[in-house]
Amino acid sequence: MITIGKNTNFSNWFDIRFFGKIVDNAKSQAQAMEIAKELKKEERKKGNRVLIINTEEIWEKSHNKSK
């Protein structure tokens, strides 16, 4: 699984993790998603199917429902 989330120490950076291990970071969510998609393509070539989870989208959706 590939996850995208905010860096805990630098709030303007996003971490891209592959099964919990940081593989890269990016300054924007869009850039982080592009990196994640490339990683997904590489894994697909190896015969692996991986899911991209954007934790920021999940957090925003869960907090907007309560308003």
Stockholm file with secondary structure:
# STOCKHOLM 1.0

chainA/1-67         MITIGKNTNFSNWFDIRFFGKIVDNAKSQAQAMEIAKELKKEERKKGNRVLIINTEEIWEKSHNKSK
#=GR chainA/1-67 SS CEEEEECSSCTTCEEEEETTEEEEEESSHHHHHHHHHHHHHHHHHTTCCCCEEEHHHHHHHHHHHTC
#=GC SS_cons        CEEEEECSSCTTCEEEEETTEEEEEESSHHHHHHHHHHHHHHHHHTTCCCCEEEHHHHHHHHHHHTC
//
